[in-house]
Amino acid sequence: MKTLRRKPKRSLRTILIVWSLLFSVVPLAFVTLYSMKKYERAIDHELTQRLKGNAREVEIMLNDYRTSLQQRRERYLRDPSLTYHLSMGDGNTVRNVASTWIRSDDTSSLTFFNREGRMLASVFKDNKGNVRSFMPGQDAVFLSAKYMAEVKEKDEVGVAEYSDDHKLNLIVISRVNNGSGRLIGYMEQVIDLNQAYLTKIKNRLKLELILFKDNGDMVAASHADFYLYKKDFFKNYFHPQKDLFFDLNVRSAPYGFLVYPLDWGISKFYVALGASKSESAAVLRNVNIAFMTVVGAVVMLLILTILVTSSWVLKPLYDLVDALQSFESQEQAVTIPVKNDTEIGLLTESFNEMSKKIWTARSDLRKKITELESANRELKETQTKLVHSAKMVSLGQLVAGVAHELNNPIGFIYSNMTYLRDYSDKLIKLVESAEKDVTKLPALKEEYEFDYIVKDMPKLISSCQDGARRTRDIVLGLRNFSRLEEAKLQEIDLHQSLDTTLNLLQGEIKGRLEIHRQYEPTPHIHCYASQINQVFMNILSNAVQAIEGTGHIWISTLPLKDYKPNKDSKLNKSGWVQISIQDSGKGMSAETIDKIFDPFFTTKGVGQGTGLGLSISYGIVQNHGGEVQVRSEVGVGTEFIVILPIFPPVQEKNTQLLS
């Protein structure tokens, strides 16, 4: 490839300077006062144009705010929890969800209404930035019928409202549809434009700003002195029918203000931007002094430069333009001849080299586009397969979880039925013996352990009833799988829950395992009882199954006061409760302990476990604000330590615990 010249043989700039100097000795004939006046007006015009540019920048900021609100709205409405609770009129849950959102963005207020326009909940930031909420009581609050009609036609409407505390509220009201496109409510997003906002723009643009209503009343300003003027002071300057530029002194400093109209949906308001004219006035004085000596020479040099460059520059440039215009229609590289040795010649050579490179790159690009189209088709096919696989995995998780939850209650019901059948057979024989020969009845009662049967049979029946009730609850929970659980936090006795779980497992424990209880006085805890009982059932079931033959299980409870789950968490003043369940089973290795809470990990044989029990239990304890610890040694046994707060975290009561 030929090396391009980096410097011209002859300098075009030198030629222009020489010719300019030759003709610059002829001064300008005269410069009138009219020319200086025109220059003064040009400075004012430049200031006006700059303020218009700044005004358009403010307008772009507002449009960005509108776009940001729309993007957040689309993100909010993609949350199925919001659409579900909004359609159900659940204001408490909607308020909790909105409180989480408003903390992470600059929205001032979020308000939700049902399909009739009645307010369900509103969350907002106060003057200190703290998130607060409002829920109407008996006195209902309704969305304006006018705004509801606008939203039904346009899906959203923008409104500007004014408050007495020098604040402009920019509001976007949107309709909320469910998945089928049916209207389920309305959402109102608000951003406040107050003095702090105007001060921020002032520091950024180095301008003073004033916000006006459409009737000329001042709403807010970036400078405190503007609030000292009379209410109707600015109406003398305010003519929204035309572009208005007026002068105003701010603490003896001259300022030029431009009034610019702004739209926010169906509302209209105005902003006045003011720039200091002190520097412009000083520049104007200096320009007037130098104007007589400079303007003539500059204008003449410009005229001569244009005449010279028309032959030296424009003709080669026209050739370059023609070549560029024909570039798209050519199937090969376009080149033009080099006619001189100046910068224009160097530019021509650079264009020819660029044309060759572009033609080569275009050929390569066509090949790459073909390859990308082929890769895109393969990617779409792979994506379709992955989506199908993900659906099948989700279905498998659901089936495995339900099977695991039903296995425990059905298992101990089935185990208890063996003893119930044996007891019923013995009782039938006792009745038959009493009918035939009463004298043999005492001996048979002693032989069949009648007293033990009378004592144990009610327990077995109660245990079967509890198992059936648990199975029924699981089936009802599966039926209600598509909506949140409506259970409430309850105060339970952990000792009673542990004993109830042991009774349910009595069929597997009796005659084989010895239970050692060490219950310290512990306070009742607030939790979802069925979920905590599920944790105890999974851990105790694993302990029973880990012991081959006879063995021991130790259960202890202990109150904790100053416990902290980790160094970053806050101290729970209400206290904690620790539950320890230890068995004398086979124990686990360190590698197994690291995986026991992973979904679908199991050490049992095929068909004996899904690997979901401990994963589910871990999630329940975490959602209650507690934690699970495991200690194990191969050949010695395993200990599970469950630590629960007496009161779960407030922010999780209505979200995570119910999910």
FIVOMAR-235076 format. One record per residue (C-alpha): residue number from 1; x, y, z. Coordinates in Angstrom, 2 decimals. Layout:
BEGIN
  num       px       py       pz
  NUM        X        Y        Z
...
// end
This chain:
BEGIN
  num       px       py       pz
    1     0.00     0.00     0.00
    2     1.35     3.40    -0.98
    3     2.37     5.64     1.94
    4     0.30     8.85     2.09
    5     1.97    12.23     2.42
    6     1.41    13.75     5.89
    7     2.42    17.33     4.97
    8     1.60    19.33     1.83
    9     4.38    20.61    -0.44
   10     2.79    24.03    -0.45
   11     0.72    25.45     2.45
   12    -2.75    26.68     1.50
   13    -2.93    28.66     4.76
   14     0.26    30.55     3.81
   15    -1.18    31.41     0.42
   16    -4.38    32.75     2.03
   17    -2.45    34.83     4.57
   18    -0.21    36.37     1.90
   19    -3.13    37.33    -0.28
   20    -5.08    38.61     2.74
   21    -2.22    40.82     3.86
   22    -1.85    42.28     0.39
   23    -5.41    43.51     0.34
   24    -5.89    44.28     4.07
   25    -4.15    47.67     3.72
   26    -7.31    49.07     2.22
   27    -9.33    50.13     5.29
   28   -13.04    50.05     5.59
   29   -14.55    53.38     4.46
   30   -16.71    54.01     7.39
   31   -18.38    52.26    10.33
   32   -21.59    53.85    11.55
   33   -23.34    53.99    14.87
   34   -26.02    51.83    13.35
   35   -23.51    48.97    13.04
   36   -22.59    49.18    16.72
   37   -26.25    49.27    17.67
   38   -26.88    46.21    15.59
   39   -24.04    44.48    17.39
   40   -25.59    45.36    20.73
   41   -28.85    43.86    19.56
   42   -26.92    40.82    18.36
   43   -25.60    40.32    21.88
   44   -29.14    40.49    23.24
   45   -30.26    38.12    20.53
   46   -27.44    35.71    21.39
   47   -28.49    35.84    25.03
   48   -32.08    35.15    23.98
   49   -31.00    32.21    21.84
   50   -28.89    30.83    24.67
   51   -31.82    31.11    27.07
   52   -34.05    29.41    24.50
   53   -31.51    26.60    24.31
   54   -31.49    26.36    28.10
   55   -35.29    26.40    28.11
   56   -35.34    23.55    25.63
   57   -32.89    21.73    27.89
   58   -35.33    22.18    30.79
   59   -38.08    20.92    28.49
   60   -35.94    17.86    27.68
   61   -35.45    17.27    31.41
   62   -39.22    17.24    31.89
   63   -39.61    14.87    28.95
   64   -36.95    12.64    30.51
   65   -38.93    12.70    33.75
   66   -42.04    11.72    31.81
   67   -40.18     8.90    30.07
   68   -38.68     7.77    33.39
   69   -42.14     7.67    34.98
   70   -43.45     5.64    32.04
   71   -40.55     3.18    32.27
   72   -41.07     2.75    36.01
   73   -44.80     2.34    35.43
   74   -44.19    -0.46    32.92
   75   -41.80    -2.14    35.39
   76   -44.34    -1.81    38.20
   77   -47.21    -3.17    36.09
   78   -45.15    -6.22    35.10
   79   -45.28    -7.29    38.77
   80   -48.12    -9.88    38.99
   81   -48.39    -9.29    42.74
   82   -49.41    -5.64    42.15
   83   -52.05    -6.43    39.51
   84   -53.47    -9.22    41.63
   85   -53.81    -7.22    44.86
   86   -55.00    -4.13    43.00
   87   -57.77    -6.18    41.35
   88   -58.67    -7.67    44.75
   89   -58.75    -4.21    46.42
   90   -56.03    -5.22    48.92
   91   -54.78    -1.75    49.86
   92   -52.40    -2.92    52.61
   93   -50.36    -5.17    50.32
   94   -50.39    -2.57    47.51
   95   -49.09     0.01    50.00
   96   -46.25    -2.31    51.13
   97   -45.22    -3.10    47.55
   98   -45.32     0.60    46.56
   99   -43.30     1.59    49.67
  100   -40.46    -0.67    48.49
  101   -40.51     0.86    45.00
  102   -40.61     4.52    46.04
  103   -37.48     4.15    48.20
  104   -35.38     3.30    45.13
  105   -36.39     6.15    42.80
  106   -37.00     9.92    42.79
  107   -40.79     9.72    42.56
  108   -42.47    11.91    45.20
  109   -45.71     9.98    45.46
  110   -47.40     6.77    44.26
  111   -51.19     6.39    44.61
  112   -53.39     3.49    43.52
  113   -57.14     3.49    42.83
  114   -59.53     0.66    42.07
  115   -61.50     0.43    38.82
  116   -64.22     2.75    40.21
  117   -61.59     5.42    40.97
  118   -61.62     4.94    44.73
  119   -58.26     5.36    46.46
  120   -56.80     2.15    47.92
  121   -53.41     3.36    49.16
  122   -50.92     6.19    48.72
  123   -47.21     6.31    49.61
  124   -45.19     9.52    49.51
  125   -41.96    11.14    50.66
  126   -42.17    13.93    53.24
  127   -39.91    17.00    53.32
  128   -37.16    14.97    55.00
  129   -37.28    12.22    52.39
  130   -38.92     9.68    54.70
  131   -41.44     7.34    53.08
  132   -44.93     7.69    54.52
  133   -48.30     6.30    53.53
  134   -51.98     7.16    53.62
  135   -54.99     4.89    53.41
  136   -58.48     6.41    53.42
  137   -60.76     5.33    56.21
  138   -64.52     5.62    56.17
  139   -64.36     8.82    54.11
  140   -63.54     7.57    50.63
  141   -61.23     9.51    48.28
  142   -61.97     9.31    44.56
  143   -60.00    10.09    41.42
  144   -61.36    12.99    39.38
  145   -63.97    11.86    36.83
  146   -62.34    14.17    34.29
  147   -58.98    12.45    34.64
  148   -60.60     9.00    34.54
  149   -62.28     9.89    31.24
  150   -58.96    11.14    29.81
  151   -57.13     7.95    30.89
  152   -59.79     5.69    29.34
  153   -59.16     7.35    25.96
  154   -55.35     7.72    26.08
  155   -54.23     5.07    28.68
  156   -52.37     7.86    30.52
  157   -52.72    11.58    31.16
  158   -50.28    14.19    32.45
  159   -51.51    16.91    34.80
  160   -49.74    19.81    36.53
  161   -51.11    20.98    39.88
  162   -49.98    23.77    42.18
  163   -49.65    23.80    45.98
  164   -49.50    26.66    48.47
  165   -45.96    25.79    49.63
  166   -44.32    27.02    46.38
  167   -44.33    23.65    44.69
  168   -45.42    22.40    41.26
  169   -46.67    18.81    41.15
  170   -46.12    16.95    37.86
  171   -48.60    14.08    37.79
  172   -48.98    11.08    35.47
  173   -52.22     9.09    35.84
  174   -52.23     5.69    34.10
  175   -54.75     2.93    33.74
  176   -53.81    -0.53    35.03
  177   -54.96    -3.55    33.04
  178   -54.71    -7.22    33.90
  179   -53.24    -9.85    31.59
  180   -56.41   -10.02    29.51
  181   -56.49    -6.25    28.96
  182   -59.31    -5.58    31.38
  183   -59.23    -2.39    33.48
  184   -58.52    -3.17    37.16
  185   -57.52     0.25    38.51
  186   -55.48     3.42    38.15
  187   -51.98     4.49    39.24
  188   -50.91     8.08    39.96
  189   -47.18     9.04    39.89
  190   -46.06    12.46    41.15
  191   -42.78    14.38    40.89
  192   -42.44    17.65    42.83
  193   -40.78    20.72    41.30
  194   -39.93    22.90    44.31
  195   -37.28    25.47    45.20
  196   -34.72    22.71    45.83
  197   -35.28    21.36    42.32
  198   -34.96    24.82    40.80
  199   -31.79    25.44    42.82
  200   -30.30    22.25    41.40
  201   -31.05    23.38    37.84
  202   -29.74    26.86    38.71
  203   -26.39    25.43    39.83
  204   -26.22    23.32    36.71
  205   -27.14    25.97    34.12
  206   -25.88    29.01    36.06
  207   -29.28    30.67    35.65
  208   -32.15    32.01    37.74
  209   -35.52    30.29    37.23
  210   -39.16    31.20    37.97
  211   -42.18    28.94    37.45
  212   -45.55    30.56    36.52
  213   -49.08    29.32    36.24
  214   -50.82    29.75    32.91
  215   -52.42    32.96    34.27
  216   -49.08    34.55    35.20
  217   -49.06    33.86    38.96
  218   -45.65    32.83    40.30
  219   -45.43    29.28    41.71
  220   -41.77    28.76    42.66
  221   -38.41    30.42    42.10
  222   -34.72    29.63    42.53
  223   -33.96    32.91    44.33
  224   -35.60    33.89    47.61
  225   -35.88    37.56    46.58
  226   -38.50    36.73    43.95
  227   -40.97    35.83    46.70
  228   -40.74    39.41    48.00
  229   -42.43    40.88    44.91
  230   -46.15    41.52    44.91
  231   -48.38    38.77    43.66
  232   -49.28    40.52    40.41
  233   -45.83    42.06    39.80
  234   -44.83    39.68    37.00
  235   -48.19    39.98    35.24
  236   -47.00    43.32    33.85
  237   -44.28    41.44    31.96
  238   -46.24    38.29    31.24
  239   -47.57    37.96    27.68
  240   -47.67    34.24    26.79
  241   -48.91    34.96    23.28
  242   -45.37    35.83    22.13
  243   -41.75    35.20    23.04
  244   -41.01    37.62    25.89
  245   -37.61    38.90    26.91
  246   -37.47    41.40    29.76
  247   -34.79    42.90    32.00
  248   -34.86    42.70    35.80
  249   -32.32    43.59    38.47
  250   -31.57    40.91    41.07
  251   -29.74    42.53    44.00
  252   -28.43    45.33    41.72
  253   -27.15    42.86    39.12
  254   -28.74    43.17    35.64
  255   -30.47    40.02    34.39
  256   -32.26    39.20    31.16
  257   -35.28    36.87    31.48
  258   -36.97    34.79    28.79
  259   -40.48    33.33    29.33
  260   -40.87    29.88    27.77
  261   -44.06    27.76    27.62
  262   -43.96    24.16    28.87
  263   -46.53    21.39    28.48
  264   -47.22    18.50    30.83
  265   -50.02    16.42    29.35
  266   -53.22    18.47    29.39
  267   -51.70    21.18    31.59
  268   -49.62    24.16    30.56
  269   -47.30    26.34    32.60
  270   -44.37    28.67    32.00
  271   -40.75    28.98    33.06
  272   -38.73    32.19    33.07
  273   -34.96    31.76    32.75
  274   -32.66    34.62    33.64
  275   -28.96    35.08    32.83
  276   -26.65    37.75    34.16
  277   -25.83    40.52    31.67
  278   -22.85    41.91    33.60
  279   -20.26    40.12    31.48
  280   -22.16    40.92    28.26
  281   -22.19    44.63    29.12
  282   -18.44    44.62    29.76
  283   -17.80    42.78    26.50
  284   -19.99    45.24    24.62
  285   -17.99    48.20    25.92
  286   -14.74    46.61    24.82
  287   -16.16    45.72    21.45
  288   -17.36    49.27    20.83
  289   -13.84    50.52    21.53
  290   -12.19    48.09    19.13
  291   -14.98    48.06    16.57
  292   -13.70    51.02    14.49
  293   -10.22    49.55    14.02
  294   -11.03    45.86    13.55
  295   -14.28    45.50    11.63
  296   -13.04    47.04     8.39
  297    -9.94    44.87     8.19
  298   -11.78    41.71     9.15
  299   -14.59    42.19     6.62
  300   -12.18    42.97     3.81
  301   -10.02    39.98     4.61
  302   -13.09    37.77     4.66
  303   -14.18    39.02     1.26
  304   -10.77    38.49    -0.28
  305   -10.47    35.07     1.36
  306   -13.77    33.99    -0.14
  307   -12.67    35.12    -3.61
  308    -9.39    33.26    -3.35
  309   -10.76    30.07    -1.81
  310   -13.49    29.85    -4.46
  311   -10.82    28.78    -6.99
  312    -8.43    26.95    -4.68
  313   -10.84    25.15    -2.35
  314   -14.39    24.97    -3.71
  315   -13.60    23.30    -7.03
  316   -11.75    20.33    -5.48
  317   -14.39    20.12    -2.80
  318   -17.09    19.91    -5.47
  319   -15.19    16.99    -6.97
  320   -15.14    15.29    -3.58
  321   -18.90    15.85    -3.12
  322   -19.63    14.37    -6.55
  323   -17.51    11.36    -5.75
  324   -19.24    10.88    -2.39
  325   -22.66    11.14    -4.00
  326   -21.80     8.46    -6.55
  327   -20.19     6.20    -3.94
  328   -23.38     4.34    -3.01
  329   -24.26     3.50    -6.61
  330   -20.81     2.12    -7.48
  331   -19.91    -1.54    -7.10
  332   -16.21    -0.77    -6.71
  333   -13.96     1.80    -5.03
  334   -14.39     5.41    -6.24
  335   -11.22     7.46    -6.84
  336   -10.65    11.01    -8.08
  337    -7.47    12.48    -9.64
  338    -5.08    14.58    -7.53
  339    -4.74    17.99    -9.21
  340    -2.55    19.99    -6.78
  341     0.02    19.60    -3.98
  342    -1.81    21.58    -1.26
  343    -3.96    20.34     1.66
  344    -6.71    19.75    -0.91
  345    -4.43    17.34    -2.75
  346    -3.64    15.56     0.52
  347    -7.37    15.39     1.26
  348    -8.02    13.89    -2.17
  349    -5.39    11.19    -1.64
  350    -6.86    10.41     1.78
  351   -10.33    10.14     0.23
  352    -9.10     7.68    -2.41
  353    -7.48     5.52     0.27
  354   -10.60     5.71     2.45
  355   -12.77     4.72    -0.52
  356   -10.73     1.56    -1.05
  357   -10.92     0.65     2.65
  358   -14.68     1.27     2.75
  359   -15.24    -0.93    -0.29
  360   -13.21    -3.71     1.34
  361   -15.05    -3.27     4.65
  362   -18.40    -3.32     2.85
  363   -17.58    -6.67     1.27
  364   -16.53    -8.07     4.63
  365   -19.67    -6.65     6.22
  366   -21.92    -8.47     3.75
  367   -20.25   -11.73     4.73
  368   -20.61   -10.95     8.45
  369   -24.29   -10.09     8.03
  370   -24.91   -13.45     6.37
  371   -23.11   -15.23     9.22
  372   -25.03   -13.22    11.85
  373   -28.38   -14.03    10.25
  374   -27.53   -17.73    10.36
  375   -26.39   -17.48    14.00
  376   -29.55   -15.57    14.89
  377   -31.75   -18.33    13.50
  378   -29.84   -20.93    15.51
  379   -30.11   -18.75    18.63
  380   -33.90   -18.47    18.29
  381   -34.23   -22.23    17.92
  382   -32.06   -22.80    21.01
  383   -34.04   -20.21    22.96
  384   -37.31   -22.01    22.16
  385   -35.84   -25.28    23.41
  386   -34.57   -23.66    26.62
  387   -37.98   -22.11    27.36
  388   -39.61   -25.53    26.96
  389   -37.00   -27.12    29.23
  390   -37.54   -24.45    31.90
  391   -41.28   -25.13    31.86
  392   -40.72   -28.85    32.32
  393   -38.29   -28.24    35.21
  394   -40.82   -26.00    36.97
  395   -43.51   -28.65    36.56
  396   -41.16   -31.30    37.97
  397   -40.38   -29.12    41.00
  398   -44.09   -28.62    41.73
  399   -44.89   -32.36    41.46
  400   -41.87   -33.34    43.58
  401   -42.73   -30.77    46.28
  402   -46.36   -31.89    46.58
  403   -45.33   -35.56    46.67
  404   -42.83   -34.84    49.44
  405   -45.34   -32.89    51.52
  406   -48.01   -35.62    51.22
  407   -45.57   -38.45    51.96
  408   -45.07   -37.72    55.69
  409   -48.73   -37.50    56.89
  410   -49.81   -40.42    54.68
  411   -46.81   -42.42    55.90
  412   -47.58   -42.16    59.60
  413   -51.33   -42.69    58.97
  414   -50.44   -45.90    57.15
  415   -48.09   -46.90    59.98
  416   -50.75   -46.27    62.65
  417   -53.33   -48.33    60.76
  418   -51.30   -51.50    61.50
  419   -51.64   -50.94    65.24
  420   -55.29   -49.93    64.94
  421   -56.05   -53.13    63.02
  422   -54.29   -55.19    65.71
  423   -56.14   -53.37    68.53
  424   -59.51   -53.74    66.79
  425   -58.95   -57.49    66.28
  426   -58.14   -57.94    69.98
  427   -61.20   -55.90    71.07
  428   -63.47   -57.95    68.81
  429   -62.10   -61.15    70.35
  430   -62.70   -59.75    73.85
  431   -66.32   -58.95    72.95
  432   -66.85   -62.42    71.47
  433   -65.30   -64.01    74.57
  434   -67.53   -61.92    76.87
  435   -70.62   -63.19    75.00
  436   -69.55   -66.84    75.27
  437   -67.84   -67.13    78.66
  438   -67.51   -64.11    80.95
  439   -65.15   -65.95    83.32
  440   -62.38   -65.96    80.71
  441   -62.63   -62.21    80.12
  442   -60.12   -61.08    82.83
  443   -57.47   -63.47    81.57
  444   -57.93   -62.39    77.96
  445   -57.82   -58.70    78.95
  446   -54.49   -59.27    80.62
  447   -53.22   -61.34    77.70
  448   -54.24   -58.68    75.11
  449   -52.99   -55.76    77.26
  450   -56.46   -54.26    77.35
  451   -55.43   -51.37    79.60
  452   -52.63   -50.35    77.23
  453   -54.99   -50.55    74.24
  454   -57.52   -48.30    76.00
  455   -54.75   -45.79    76.65
  456   -52.99   -45.93    73.27
  457   -55.92   -46.26    70.84
  458   -57.23   -42.67    71.33
  459   -53.73   -41.39    70.69
  460   -53.46   -43.37    67.46
  461   -56.88   -42.16    66.32
  462   -55.98   -38.55    67.18
  463   -52.69   -38.99    65.33
  464   -54.51   -40.28    62.23
  465   -56.92   -37.36    62.44
  466   -53.99   -34.93    62.59
  467   -52.40   -36.64    59.58
  468   -55.65   -36.51    57.62
  469   -56.08   -32.87    58.56
  470   -52.51   -32.16    57.37
  471   -53.23   -33.97    54.08
  472   -56.41   -31.95    53.66
  473   -54.48   -28.71    54.30
  474   -51.92   -29.67    51.66
  475   -54.63   -30.37    49.09
  476   -56.38   -27.09    49.94
  477   -53.04   -25.29    49.65
  478   -52.46   -26.85    46.22
  479   -55.95   -25.75    45.12
  480   -55.18   -22.20    46.25
  481   -51.73   -22.25    44.69
  482   -52.54   -19.40    42.33
  483   -53.22   -16.88    45.14
  484   -51.42   -15.84    48.30
  485   -52.10   -17.76    51.51
  486   -54.66   -15.96    53.65
  487   -53.28   -17.28    56.93
  488   -52.29   -14.85    59.67
  489   -49.48   -14.72    62.15
  490   -50.25   -16.76    65.27
  491   -48.77   -17.04    68.74
  492   -47.70   -20.66    69.34
  493   -46.06   -22.73    72.04
  494   -42.95   -24.37    70.56
  495   -43.04   -27.18    73.13
  496   -46.58   -28.08    72.13
  497   -45.64   -27.98    68.44
  498   -42.67   -30.28    69.02
  499   -44.75   -32.73    71.05
  500   -47.48   -32.76    68.41
  501   -44.92   -33.52    65.70
  502   -43.47   -36.35    67.80
  503   -46.96   -37.78    68.26
  504   -47.41   -37.79    64.49
  505   -44.18   -39.78    64.17
  506   -44.98   -42.11    67.05
  507   -45.53   -45.03    64.69
  508   -41.90   -44.83    63.53
  509   -40.49   -44.05    66.97
  510   -42.30   -46.52    69.21
  511   -40.19   -49.43    70.40
  512   -37.12   -48.29    68.46
  513   -36.05   -44.80    69.50
  514   -35.83   -43.05    72.84
  515   -36.76   -39.35    72.95
  516   -34.97   -37.07    75.43
  517   -36.69   -33.71    76.03
  518   -34.99   -30.78    77.72
  519   -37.40   -27.85    77.52
  520   -36.34   -24.57    79.10
  521   -39.07   -21.97    79.80
  522   -39.38   -20.08    76.51
  523   -41.79   -17.34    75.43
  524   -44.41   -17.99    72.77
  525   -43.35   -16.89    69.28
  526   -45.36   -15.19    66.52
  527   -45.19   -17.16    63.29
  528   -47.13   -19.12    60.71
  529   -47.79   -22.25    62.75
  530   -48.26   -24.68    59.84
  531   -44.95   -23.62    58.30
  532   -42.98   -23.97    61.55
  533   -44.61   -27.37    62.18
  534   -43.53   -28.34    58.67
  535   -39.91   -27.46    59.58
  536   -40.05   -29.62    62.73
  537   -41.65   -32.49    60.79
  538   -38.94   -32.47    58.09
  539   -36.03   -32.33    60.57
  540   -37.49   -34.98    62.94
  541   -38.40   -37.26    60.03
  542   -34.83   -37.07    58.74
  543   -33.53   -37.78    62.26
  544   -35.76   -40.86    62.60
  545   -34.74   -42.16    59.17
  546   -31.03   -41.52    59.84
  547   -31.05   -44.02    62.76
  548   -30.80   -47.65    61.76
  549   -32.20   -49.88    64.48
  550   -32.41   -48.43    67.98
  551   -31.13   -45.02    68.94
  552   -31.71   -41.71    70.69
  553   -33.06   -38.27    69.75
  554   -32.39   -35.26    71.98
  555   -34.66   -32.21    71.75
  556   -33.92   -29.02    73.68
  557   -35.19   -25.43    73.69
  558   -33.46   -22.33    75.04
  559   -34.36   -18.59    75.10
  560   -31.79   -16.13    73.67
  561   -31.72   -12.38    74.32
  562   -28.59   -10.83    72.80
  563   -28.27   -13.07    69.74
  564   -27.40   -11.46    66.36
  565   -27.64   -13.61    63.18
  566   -24.73   -11.76    61.55
  567   -22.55    -8.70    62.10
  568   -24.61    -6.51    59.74
  569   -28.04    -7.24    61.28
  570   -29.64    -5.18    64.03
  571   -30.30    -6.50    67.54
  572   -33.83    -7.89    67.93
  573   -35.05    -6.38    71.21
  574   -37.91    -8.89    71.52
  575   -35.49   -11.82    71.81
  576   -34.92   -15.16    70.13
  577   -35.64   -18.85    70.75
  578   -33.28   -21.72    69.95
  579   -34.50   -25.25    69.14
  580   -31.92   -28.07    68.98
  581   -32.71   -31.52    67.48
  582   -29.88   -34.07    67.74
  583   -29.85   -37.72    66.69
  584   -27.49   -40.66    67.13
  585   -27.61   -41.59    63.45
  586   -24.97   -42.12    60.83
  587   -23.87   -38.48    60.62
  588   -22.72   -36.58    57.52
  589   -19.42   -35.58    55.94
  590   -18.40   -31.94    55.42
  591   -19.11   -32.24    51.67
  592   -22.66   -33.44    52.38
  593   -23.30   -30.64    54.91
  594   -22.41   -28.03    52.26
  595   -25.17   -29.38    49.95
  596   -28.03   -30.43    52.25
  597   -29.99   -27.21    51.72
  598   -29.66   -27.34    47.93
  599   -32.92   -28.23    46.16
  600   -33.12   -31.87    44.98
  601   -30.00   -32.94    46.88
  602   -30.61   -36.18    48.78
  603   -28.55   -39.02    50.23
  604   -31.48   -41.42    50.11
  605   -32.09   -44.02    47.43
  606   -34.21   -43.56    44.33
  607   -37.86   -43.15    45.28
  608   -37.10   -42.53    48.98
  609   -36.65   -38.77    48.92
  610   -36.85   -35.74    46.62
  611   -34.23   -33.54    48.29
  612   -36.74   -30.73    48.83
  613   -37.58   -31.12    52.55
  614   -34.57   -29.30    54.03
  615   -34.54   -26.76    51.18
  616   -38.17   -25.85    51.96
  617   -37.46   -25.76    55.71
  618   -34.46   -23.48    55.22
  619   -36.57   -21.08    53.17
  620   -39.34   -21.01    55.81
  621   -36.89   -20.20    58.63
  622   -35.14   -17.52    56.55
  623   -38.47   -15.87    55.70
  624   -39.32   -15.77    59.42
  625   -36.08   -13.86    60.04
  626   -34.27   -16.82    61.62
  627   -31.49   -19.17    60.63
  628   -30.61   -22.89    60.58
  629   -27.26   -24.28    61.75
  630   -25.99   -27.83    61.19
  631   -23.32   -29.79    63.02
  632   -22.54   -33.41    62.18
  633   -19.88   -36.07    62.58
  634   -19.79   -39.33    60.69
  635   -20.61   -42.24    63.01
  636   -21.70   -39.95    65.89
  637   -24.83   -38.16    64.70
  638   -26.25   -34.86    63.48
  639   -27.58   -31.76    65.24
  640   -29.90   -29.18    63.64
  641   -30.18   -25.84    65.48
  642   -33.13   -23.63    64.52
  643   -33.06   -20.02    65.80
  644   -36.28   -18.00    65.47
  645   -37.17   -14.42    66.53
  646   -40.14   -14.00    68.87
  647   -41.50   -11.42    66.42
  648   -40.56   -11.72    62.73
  649   -39.28    -8.63    60.88
  650   -42.09    -6.14    60.15
  651   -41.07    -5.63    56.53
  652   -41.36    -9.34    55.79
  653   -44.68   -10.14    57.44
  654   -46.80    -9.24    54.48
  655   -44.52   -10.31    51.63
  656   -41.98   -13.05    52.10
  657   -43.82   -15.06    54.79
  658   -46.88   -15.37    52.58
  659   -45.00   -16.21    49.38
// end
